[in-house]
Amino acid sequence: MTVDEIFAKLATHMVEGMMIHDALMKGYDFLGLHGFAKCHEYHHIDETKGYTCLLHFYSMRYHKLINV
């Protein structure tokens, strides 16, 4: 497995996590479970920050963009 493939797999996994937390946040909000929605909002923000850091690290280190 190449470095490009590893980072692409990491990025894909992180995007899936962001999508899951976004969907759970919206679902809990719809059900009126605002505490659970807030928890998933926090996780969504944290996953997004991690994804952004991964993209930044990869582009600065390897001078490429990740193909997702």
N, C-alpha and C positions, 0 to 999 in steps of 0.2 A: 504494500500500500504506500503510495507516495504522500508527500507532505500536502500537496494540493487536495488529494482525496480525503485525507484526514481532516483538514480544515473544512472542506465542503460537507463532510459528514457531521462535524460539530455544528456548523452553521445551520444545517437542515434540522438537526435535533433541537437547537435553540429556537428556531422559528416555529416548530411544532409546539414547543412549550409555551411560547407567547400566544399562539392561537388557542391552545387549550385553556390557559388562564383567562384570556379574553372572553371565550365562550362561557366559562363557568361564572365569571363576573356578571355577564349579562343575564345568564339564567337565574342566578341567585337574586339579582336586582328585581327581575320580573316576579319572582316568588315572594318578594318582600323581605328576604333574608339579607338585610343590608350589611350586617357584620361579616357574613361569609363573603359577600360581594366585595367589601373593602379589603379583606384578606387576599382575595385573588387579584384585586387591583394592584396591591402592593407587589405580589409575585409577578404580575405582568410587567410592571415598571422595572423591577429588578432584572427580569429576563431580557427586557429590551436594552437595558443598560449594559448587561453582559454581552449581548449580541453586538452592540455598537462597539464595545471595547475589543471584541474579537476581530471585527472587520478592520478596525483601526490598527491593531497590532499586526495583522496579516499584511495589510497594505504598506505599512511602514517597514516591516521586516523583509518582506519578499518582493515588494514593489509590483504587486499584482492585485487584482480583485478576485474575490472568492466566487467561483461558479456554483450557484445553488440551483 
